């Protein structure tokens, strides 16, 4: 019996000490200082760190993430959230923007205009301007600005130069006294559109007739139609 009492007397102070320590820690935790967590979103990391430390908090960057709408180095998300009560000394975890994602521009040369436009949309880019130039590859992209390999922000525009059928240009000669058969054969061979008018053209409105002819030394292309007045006499 005396042995048990001795054991009891031995452990009683220890139990009292542990119990009092637990209660003290528990009371300190419950009555610890608290602050309102500041709103750090939209701030630069350096500025947000000073604000957090001013409230007795610390800041830690969890990770950086691409954001097209927010510049590099600005906080996008925080945990705990803003304007809630937290204990002093707590760590505020944040996500930070690493800015818009850069896209390496591929080559669109030799692609059809529709194909190039679809490929640009897939990269979240667009055609800023389309310029049609004479080229044998009609309907295809023949050049681009910026060039292949350039790194651009998503949403940027690209200028495409697209081939357009090459026109042939001619200088209208003086066809006076020319042989009609020879002249028409030459124009047919060059696929020039033409029309002969014999004598005078009779206007439908009854006004005085006038000669219809394309003047000599007129420059025209293979899409134009020329008019030649033929003496019917």
Backbone as numpy.savetxt, mean C-alpha at the origin, in Angstrom:
# Nx Ny Nz CAx CAy CAz Cx Cy Cz
4.18 -37.86 80.84 3.36 -36.66 80.84 4.21 -35.42 80.84
5.25 -35.48 81.67 6.17 -34.34 81.72 6.89 -34.15 80.40
7.13 -35.25 79.70 7.80 -35.17 78.38 6.93 -34.43 77.38
5.62 -34.75 77.38 4.69 -34.09 76.46 4.60 -32.60 76.77
4.58 -32.31 78.07 4.52 -30.90 78.45 5.77 -30.17 77.98
6.89 -30.86 78.07 8.14 -30.23 77.63 8.11 -29.94 76.13
7.60 -30.88 75.37 7.48 -30.68 73.93 6.53 -29.53 73.64
5.43 -29.48 74.37 4.44 -28.42 74.18 5.05 -27.06 74.49
5.77 -26.98 75.63 6.41 -25.73 75.99 7.46 -25.32 74.95
8.06 -26.29 74.32 9.11 -26.01 73.33 8.54 -25.44 72.04
7.46 -26.02 71.56 6.90 -25.61 70.25 5.88 -24.48 70.33
5.37 -24.23 71.53 4.38 -23.16 71.66 4.95 -21.80 71.22
6.13 -21.38 71.67 6.67 -20.09 71.20 6.86 -20.04 69.68
7.29 -21.19 69.12 7.51 -21.24 67.68 6.19 -21.04 66.94
5.15 -21.72 67.40 3.83 -21.61 66.76 3.30 -20.20 66.87
3.49 -19.61 68.06 3.02 -18.23 68.25 3.76 -17.29 67.32
5.07 -17.51 67.15 5.88 -16.66 66.27 5.42 -16.78 64.81
5.22 -18.01 64.35 4.78 -18.22 62.97 3.41 -17.61 62.73
2.51 -17.80 63.68 1.16 -17.26 63.53 1.17 -15.74 63.48
1.97 -15.15 64.36 2.03 -13.68 64.39 2.68 -13.15 63.12
3.68 -13.86 62.61 4.34 -13.44 61.37 3.36 -13.49 60.20
2.59 -14.57 60.12 1.60 -14.71 59.04 0.57 -13.59 59.10
0.10 -13.31 60.30 -0.91 -12.27 60.45 -0.34 -10.90 60.09
0.92 -10.69 60.46 1.56 -9.40 60.14 1.69 -9.22 58.63
2.18 -10.28 57.94 2.34 -10.22 56.48 0.98 -10.04 55.81
-0.02 -10.77 56.31 -1.35 -10.68 55.73 -1.92 -9.28 55.88
-1.71 -8.69 57.07 -2.21 -7.33 57.31 -1.48 -6.33 56.42
-0.16 -6.52 56.26 0.61 -5.62 55.42 0.16 -5.69 53.96
-0.13 -6.93 53.52 -0.58 -7.09 52.14 -1.93 -6.42 51.92
-2.79 -6.60 52.92 -4.12 -6.03 52.76 -4.12 -4.52 52.86
-3.20 -4.00 53.63 -3.16 -2.55 53.82 -2.04 -1.89 53.03
-1.43 -2.64 52.07 -0.34 -2.07 51.27 -0.82 -0.90 50.43
0.10 0.00 50.07 -0.24 1.19 49.29 -0.69 0.80 47.89
-1.69 1.48 47.39 -2.20 1.24 46.04 -2.19 2.54 45.25
-2.19 2.40 43.92 -2.22 3.56 43.02 -3.15 3.24 41.86
-3.53 4.29 41.15 -4.31 4.11 39.93 -3.34 3.90 38.77
-3.52 2.78 38.08 -2.61 2.48 36.96 -2.81 3.52 35.85
-1.74 4.20 35.44 -1.88 5.24 34.41 -2.12 4.64 33.02
-2.67 5.46 32.15 -2.88 5.04 30.76 -1.60 5.33 29.97
-0.91 4.27 29.59 0.39 4.40 28.91 0.27 4.22 27.41
-0.90 3.91 26.94 -1.08 3.67 25.50 -0.87 4.96 24.72
-0.21 4.83 23.58 0.04 6.00 22.74 1.25 6.79 23.17
1.95 6.34 24.20 3.15 7.04 24.66 4.40 6.28 24.21
5.48 7.02 24.08 6.76 6.36 23.80 7.20 5.58 25.04
7.98 4.54 24.82 8.39 3.67 25.92 9.13 4.46 26.99
10.03 5.36 26.59 10.82 6.11 27.57 9.92 6.99 28.42
8.95 7.67 27.78 8.04 8.53 28.54 7.14 7.72 29.46
6.64 6.59 28.94 5.76 5.74 29.74 6.48 5.17 30.95
7.75 4.87 30.80 8.53 4.33 31.92 8.64 5.35 33.05
8.86 6.62 32.68 8.95 7.67 33.70 7.61 7.86 34.41
6.51 7.80 33.63 5.19 7.95 34.23 4.91 6.81 35.21
5.22 5.57 34.79 4.98 4.41 35.65 5.81 4.49 36.93
7.07 4.82 36.80 7.93 4.92 37.98 7.46 6.03 38.91
6.88 7.08 38.35 6.35 8.15 39.18 5.17 7.71 40.02
4.50 6.64 39.62 3.37 6.08 40.37 3.81 4.91 41.26
5.11 4.65 41.32 5.59 3.53 42.11 5.46 2.20 41.40
5.35 2.22 40.08 5.24 1.01 39.28 6.47 0.87 38.40
6.63 -0.28 37.82 7.70 -0.48 36.85 7.10 -0.93 35.53
7.87 -0.82 34.46 7.36 -1.13 33.12 8.27 -2.14 32.45
7.65 -3.09 31.74 8.40 -4.10 31.01 7.78 -4.30 29.64
8.60 -4.30 28.59 8.12 -4.51 27.22 8.00 -6.01 26.98
6.79 -6.45 26.72 6.56 -7.87 26.47 7.05 -8.25 25.08
6.68 -7.46 24.06 7.16 -7.71 22.71 6.81 -6.52 21.81
7.45 -6.49 20.64 7.14 -5.50 19.61 6.29 -6.18 18.54
5.38 -5.43 17.93 4.51 -6.00 16.91 4.33 -5.00 15.77
4.25 -5.50 14.53 4.06 -4.60 13.38 2.70 -3.90 13.46
2.70 -2.60 13.23 1.46 -1.82 13.19 1.58 -0.77 12.10
0.68 -0.83 11.13 0.71 0.14 10.04 0.20 1.51 10.46
-0.60 1.54 11.53 -1.25 2.79 11.93 -0.56 3.50 13.09
0.48 2.90 13.65 1.16 3.49 14.81 2.67 3.52 14.56
3.33 4.65 14.77 4.78 4.73 14.53 5.57 3.84 15.48
6.83 3.67 15.14 7.73 2.82 15.94 7.91 3.40 17.35
7.94 2.49 18.35 8.29 2.88 19.70 7.14 3.34 20.57
5.90 3.30 20.06 4.75 3.73 20.83 3.99 2.53 21.39
3.51 2.66 22.62 2.81 1.56 23.29 1.41 1.39 22.71
1.04 0.15 22.45 -0.28 -0.15 21.87 -1.22 -0.82 22.86
-0.69 -1.68 23.73 -1.51 -2.42 24.69 -0.78 -2.48 26.03
-1.52 -2.44 27.12 -0.90 -2.56 28.45 -1.71 -3.50 29.32
-1.01 -4.11 30.29 -1.63 -5.00 31.26 -0.91 -4.81 32.59
-1.56 -4.43 33.69 -3.00 -4.22 33.82 -3.49 -3.00 33.03
-4.79 -2.96 32.82 -5.37 -1.89 32.04 -5.32 -0.57 32.79
-5.52 0.49 32.04 -5.45 1.82 32.62 -6.63 2.09 33.56
-6.36 2.96 34.54 -7.39 3.50 35.44 -8.00 2.48 36.38
-7.24 1.41 36.69 -7.69 0.49 37.72 -6.71 0.55 38.89
-7.16 0.13 40.05 -6.33 0.20 41.26 -5.37 -0.99 41.31
-4.08 -0.70 41.52 -3.05 -1.74 41.62 -2.14 -1.41 42.79
-1.45 -2.41 43.30 -0.50 -2.17 44.38 0.78 -1.56 43.82
1.39 -0.74 44.62 2.67 -0.16 44.22 3.69 -1.27 44.06
4.58 -1.05 43.13 5.61 -2.05 42.86 5.23 -3.03 41.77
3.99 -2.97 41.30 3.57 -3.91 40.28 4.23 -3.58 38.94
4.44 -4.61 38.14 5.02 -4.44 36.80 3.91 -4.30 35.78
3.98 -3.25 34.98 3.02 -3.06 33.90 3.64 -3.61 32.62
3.00 -4.63 32.04 3.48 -5.24 30.80 2.87 -4.52 29.60
3.69 -4.24 28.59 3.19 -3.48 27.43 3.63 -4.13 26.12
2.81 -3.91 25.08 3.17 -4.23 23.71 3.52 -2.93 23.01
4.53 -2.96 22.16 5.04 -1.74 21.52 5.04 -1.92 20.00
4.65 -0.86 19.31 4.64 -0.90 17.85 6.06 -0.84 17.29
6.31 -1.69 16.31 7.57 -1.58 15.59 7.38 -0.90 14.23
6.23 -0.24 14.09 5.97 0.55 12.89 5.39 -0.28 11.76
5.10 0.38 10.63 4.53 -0.33 9.48 5.49 -1.39 8.94
4.92 -2.43 8.41 5.71 -3.50 7.83 6.18 -3.10 6.43
7.45 -3.35 6.17 8.01 -3.05 4.85 7.80 -4.25 3.93
7.43 -3.96 2.71 7.19 -5.00 1.71 8.21 -4.85 0.59
8.86 -5.96 0.24 9.82 -5.93 -0.87 9.05 -6.03 -2.18
9.27 -5.04 -3.02 8.50 -4.95 -4.26 9.00 -5.96 -5.28
8.11 -6.82 -5.79 8.52 -7.76 -6.84 8.52 -7.08 -8.20
8.87 -7.83 -9.21 8.83 -7.31 -10.58 7.47 -7.63 -11.20
6.87 -6.61 -11.80 5.60 -6.79 -12.49 5.77 -6.75 -14.01
7.01 -6.59 -14.46 7.28 -6.51 -15.89 6.88 -7.82 -16.56
6.24 -7.70 -17.73 5.73 -8.82 -18.53 4.39 -9.35 -18.02
3.90 -8.82 -16.89 2.58 -9.24 -16.43 1.50 -8.39 -17.11
0.34 -8.99 -17.27 -0.80 -8.22 -17.74 -1.17 -7.20 -16.66
-1.76 -6.10 -17.08 -2.11 -5.04 -16.14 -3.03 -5.58 -15.05
-3.99 -6.43 -15.39 -4.92 -6.98 -14.41 -4.18 -7.87 -13.40
-3.21 -8.64 -13.88 -2.43 -9.50 -12.99 -1.60 -8.67 -12.01
-0.95 -7.64 -12.52 -0.14 -6.77 -11.67 -0.99 -6.10 -10.60
-2.18 -5.66 -10.99 -3.07 -5.01 -10.04 -3.50 -5.97 -8.94
-3.80 -7.21 -9.28 -4.20 -8.22 -8.29 -3.04 -8.54 -7.36
-1.83 -8.66 -7.88 -0.66 -8.96 -7.06 -0.35 -7.82 -6.11
-0.56 -6.59 -6.55 -0.34 -5.44 -5.67 -1.35 -5.44 -4.52
-2.60 -5.73 -4.83 -3.63 -5.78 -3.79 -3.30 -6.86 -2.76
-2.75 -7.98 -3.21 -2.40 -9.06 -2.29 -1.32 -8.63 -1.31
-0.50 -7.67 -1.70 0.56 -7.15 -0.83 0.12 -5.86 -0.13
-1.18 -5.58 -0.17 -1.75 -4.38 0.45 -1.11 -3.11 -0.11
-0.94 -3.10 -1.42 -0.42 -1.95 -2.13 -1.37 -1.65 -3.29
-1.10 -0.59 -4.00 -2.01 -0.19 -5.07 -1.25 0.46 -6.21
-1.93 0.58 -7.35 -1.36 1.28 -8.49 -1.60 2.77 -8.30
-0.53 3.52 -8.20 -0.66 4.96 -8.03 -0.97 5.64 -9.36
-0.33 5.15 -10.42 -0.55 5.75 -11.73 -0.24 4.71 -12.80
-1.03 4.72 -13.87 -0.79 3.86 -15.02 -0.49 4.74 -16.22
0.65 4.52 -16.83 1.07 5.30 -17.99 1.21 4.36 -19.18
0.46 4.65 -20.23 0.51 3.82 -21.44 1.56 4.39 -22.39
2.42 3.50 -22.86 3.50 3.91 -23.75 3.51 3.00 -24.98
3.94 3.52 -26.12 4.05 2.66 -27.31 5.02 1.50 -27.07
4.56 0.30 -27.33 5.42 -0.87 -27.10 4.82 -2.05 -27.84
5.68 -2.95 -28.26 5.21 -4.13 -29.00 4.38 -5.07 -28.11
4.64 -5.06 -26.77 3.89 -5.91 -25.86 2.68 -5.14 -25.32
1.67 -5.03 -26.14 0.48 -4.28 -25.77 -0.25 -4.96 -24.62
-0.67 -4.16 -23.62 -1.40 -4.68 -22.48 -0.55 -5.24 -21.37
0.78 -5.28 -21.55 1.68 -5.80 -20.54 2.46 -4.67 -19.87
2.87 -4.92 -18.62 3.72 -3.97 -17.92 5.13 -4.04 -18.50
5.66 -2.90 -18.93 6.98 -2.88 -19.54 8.01 -2.22 -18.62
7.57 -1.49 -17.59 8.48 -0.87 -16.63 7.68 -0.48 -15.39
8.39 -0.22 -14.29 7.72 0.14 -13.04 8.59 1.07 -12.22
7.95 1.90 -11.41 8.63 2.78 -10.46 7.86 2.68 -9.13
8.56 2.31 -8.02 9.97 1.94 -7.87 10.29 0.60 -8.52
11.57 0.32 -8.60 12.02 -0.89 -9.26 11.92 -2.10 -8.35
12.12 -3.25 -8.94 12.07 -4.51 -8.20 13.10 -4.51 -7.06
12.69 -5.04 -5.89 13.58 -5.14 -4.75 13.50 -3.97 -3.79
12.83 -2.89 -4.19 12.67 -1.74 -3.30 11.72 -2.11 -2.16
12.07 -1.70 -0.94 11.22 -1.98 0.21 10.34 -0.77 0.48
9.03 -1.02 0.50 8.05 0.05 0.67 7.11 -0.27 1.83
6.49 0.78 2.36 5.47 0.59 3.37 4.21 0.01 2.73
3.52 -0.83 3.48 2.23 -1.32 3.01 1.30 -0.14 2.78
0.57 -0.20 1.69 -0.32 0.89 1.33 0.29 1.87 0.36
1.57 1.69 0.06 2.22 2.60 -0.88 1.72 2.36 -2.30
1.95 3.34 -3.16 1.53 3.24 -4.55 2.70 2.99 -5.48
2.41 2.35 -6.60 3.43 2.01 -7.60 2.96 2.53 -8.96
3.89 3.09 -9.71 3.59 3.55 -11.07 3.97 2.46 -12.06
3.02 2.10 -12.92 3.26 1.06 -13.92 3.20 1.67 -15.31
4.16 1.27 -16.14 4.16 1.66 -17.55 3.68 0.46 -18.35
2.59 0.67 -19.07 1.93 -0.43 -19.77 2.02 -0.20 -21.27
2.35 -1.28 -22.00 2.50 -1.19 -23.44 1.19 -0.92 -24.14
1.27 -0.09 -25.15 0.13 0.22 -25.98 0.54 0.02 -27.43
-0.37 -0.49 -28.23 -0.03 -0.78 -29.62 0.74 0.36 -30.29
1.83 0.00 -30.92 2.66 1.03 -31.56 2.00 1.49 -32.86
1.89 2.80 -33.02 1.29 3.36 -34.22 2.36 3.67 -35.25
1.98 3.51 -36.51 2.85 3.92 -37.60 2.36 5.26 -38.14
3.31 6.14 -38.35 2.95 7.47 -38.82 3.44 7.66 -40.27
2.63 8.40 -41.04 2.93 8.63 -42.46 2.80 10.11 -42.76
3.48 10.50 -43.79 3.37 11.87 -44.30 2.62 11.81 -45.62
1.51 12.52 -45.67 0.68 12.50 -46.87 1.45 13.10 -48.04
1.71 12.31 -49.09 2.43 12.85 -50.25 1.50 13.65 -51.16
2.08 14.29 -52.14 1.30 14.98 -53.17 0.89 13.93 -54.19
-0.40 13.63 -54.20 -0.89 12.54 -55.06 -1.51 13.05 -56.36
-1.29 14.29 -56.66 -1.79 14.81 -57.93 -1.20 14.01 -59.09
-2.08 13.67 -60.04 -1.67 12.91 -61.24 -1.19 11.50 -60.91
-1.42 11.05 -59.67 -1.02 9.67 -59.35 -2.02 8.69 -59.92
-1.53 7.47 -60.23 -2.40 6.42 -60.74 -3.21 5.85 -59.58
-4.53 5.82 -59.75 -5.42 5.39 -58.66 -5.14 3.95 -58.24
-4.96 3.06 -59.23 -4.74 1.66 -58.91 -3.43 1.45 -58.14
-2.39 2.14 -58.58 -1.10 2.04 -57.89 -1.19 2.60 -56.48
-1.87 3.76 -56.35 -2.00 4.41 -55.04 -2.80 3.55 -54.08
-3.93 3.02 -54.54 -4.75 2.20 -53.65 -4.05 0.91 -53.26
-3.27 0.33 -54.18 -2.53 -0.89 -53.86 -1.48 -0.64 -52.79
-0.81 0.50 -52.89 0.21 0.83 -51.88 -0.43 1.05 -50.51
-1.57 1.73 -50.45 -2.22 1.99 -49.17 -2.81 0.71 -48.58
-3.32 -0.17 -49.45 -3.82 -1.45 -48.95 -2.68 -2.26 -48.33
-1.52 -2.22 -48.99 -0.37 -2.97 -48.47 0.09 -2.45 -47.12
-0.06 -1.17 -46.87 0.34 -0.58 -45.59 -0.83 -0.52 -44.60
-1.98 -1.04 -45.02 -3.17 -1.09 -44.17 -3.60 0.31 -43.73
-3.52 1.23 -44.68 -3.97 2.60 -44.43 -5.43 2.70 -44.84
-6.23 3.26 -43.96 -7.65 3.44 -44.28 -7.80 4.69 -45.15
-8.54 4.55 -46.22 -8.68 5.67 -47.14 -10.05 5.63 -47.78
-10.38 6.77 -48.40 -11.65 6.87 -49.12 -11.44 7.80 -50.31
-11.90 7.35 -51.48 -11.84 8.18 -52.69 -13.17 8.92 -52.86
-13.06 10.17 -53.24 -14.23 10.96 -53.60 -14.06 11.41 -55.05
-15.04 11.07 -55.85 -14.97 11.40 -57.27 -15.72 12.71 -57.52
-15.04 13.65 -58.12 -15.65 14.95 -58.39 -15.82 15.71 -57.09
-17.03 16.15 -56.85 -17.30 16.91 -55.65 -18.28 16.12 -54.77
-18.09 16.24 -53.46 -19.01 15.58 -52.53 -20.31 16.37 -52.49
-21.41 15.68 -52.61 -22.71 16.34 -52.57 -23.21 16.39 -51.13
-23.20 17.54 -50.50 -23.64 17.64 -49.11 -25.14 17.41 -49.00
-25.58 16.86 -47.86 -26.99 16.51 -47.68 -27.84 17.73 -47.37
-27.23 18.80 -46.87 -28.02 19.95 -46.45 -28.25 20.97 -47.57
-27.81 20.66 -48.77 -28.03 21.54 -49.90 -27.08 22.71 -50.01
-26.06 22.79 -49.14 -25.07 23.87 -49.22 -24.17 23.63 -50.42
-23.42 24.65 -50.82 -22.55 24.50 -52.00 -21.56 23.36 -51.81
-21.35 22.52 -52.82 -20.41 21.40 -52.71 -18.98 21.91 -52.57
-18.16 21.11 -51.93 -16.75 21.48 -51.82 -15.89 20.24 -52.02
-14.65 20.46 -52.38 -13.72 19.35 -52.60 -13.34 18.75 -51.25
-13.25 17.45 -51.17 -12.85 16.75 -49.95 -11.53 16.05 -50.22
-10.50 16.41 -49.47 -9.20 15.78 -49.67 -8.32 16.04 -48.46
-7.43 15.10 -48.16 -6.44 15.30 -47.11 -5.26 16.03 -47.73
-4.89 17.21 -47.21 -3.80 17.99 -47.82 -2.48 17.23 -47.80
-1.66 17.49 -48.78 -0.33 16.89 -48.80 0.48 17.41 -47.61
1.47 16.62 -47.19 2.35 16.89 -46.04 1.61 16.81 -44.70
0.39 16.25 -44.71 -0.32 15.98 -43.45 0.23 14.72 -42.82
0.50 14.77 -41.51 0.98 13.59 -40.80 -0.23 12.83 -40.25
-0.30 11.54 -40.52 -1.39 10.72 -40.02 -0.84 9.37 -39.61
-1.62 8.64 -38.80 -1.18 7.31 -38.37 -2.09 6.24 -38.96
-1.77 4.99 -38.64 -2.47 3.88 -39.28 -3.90 3.70 -38.76
-4.31 4.52 -37.78 -5.69 4.47 -37.33 -6.55 5.56 -37.97
-5.89 6.53 -38.59 -6.62 7.61 -39.25 -7.13 7.17 -40.62
-8.13 7.89 -41.09 -8.64 7.65 -42.45 -8.33 8.90 -43.29
-7.77 8.69 -44.46 -7.44 9.81 -45.33 -8.45 9.89 -46.48
-8.58 11.08 -46.98 -9.56 11.33 -48.05 -8.82 11.84 -49.28
-9.16 11.25 -50.42 -8.51 11.64 -51.68 -9.58 11.99 -52.72
-9.46 13.19 -53.22 -10.41 13.65 -54.22 -9.87 13.28 -55.61
-10.75 12.66 -56.40 -10.34 12.19 -57.74 -11.11 12.98 -58.79
-10.37 13.49 -59.75 -10.99 14.22 -60.85 -11.78 13.23 -61.70
-13.06 13.44 -61.78 -13.89 12.50 -62.53 -13.87 12.75 -64.04
-13.11 13.75 -64.51 -13.14 14.11 -65.90 -12.23 13.31 -66.77
